Amino acid sequence: MIFVIQRVREAEVSIEGKTAGRIGHGFMVLIGVREGDTEETADKMVKKLTALRIFEDQDGKTNLSLADVGGELLLVSQFTLCADCRKGNRPSFIHAAPPERAEALYEYIIGKCREKVPVVETGVFGAVMQVSLVNDGPFTIVLEDRDL
């Protein structure tokens, strides 16, 4: 499982010109679900995501979590994070979870995040989406289950 976490001042995902989800200060998270990922994997990832201390405190140190700053989440499924580009010039997606499994885990992640964060907005699984954001910093972290 892969999360690309961007600390944002604001972020929005739209589909065919209509807003699907919008947040202010918080994290915009792209989520890639790999073959073999489980609810246990998702639990570890959500725990790390919601505990990350990457907001600045009064001394300018990245010492505050999402909860500390009243931050919001925008969660967007993105299977292309699972691309394998080692051979040739056309990415392979054989390591991405099958759509049914990926969608179930994406929905599970949303539910777990909603247990911990008051404002959780989302994209639509499998839709062609446009994401816009103002990255704060910029501050972007790639979190993989292999690192936990």
KAPEGI-V892079 format. One record per helix or strand of 3 or more residues. SS is the DSSP state (2 for helix, 1 for strand). FROM is the first residue (numbers start at 1). LEN is the number of residues. If there is no record, write none. Layout:
ss->(SS/SS)
from->(FROM/FROM)
len->(LEN/LEN)
//
This chain:
ss->(1/1/1/2/1/1/2/1/2/2/1/1/2)
from->(2/18/26/39/53/62/66/72/79/99/120/130/145)
len->(14/6/7/13/4/4/4/6/4/18/3/15/3)
//
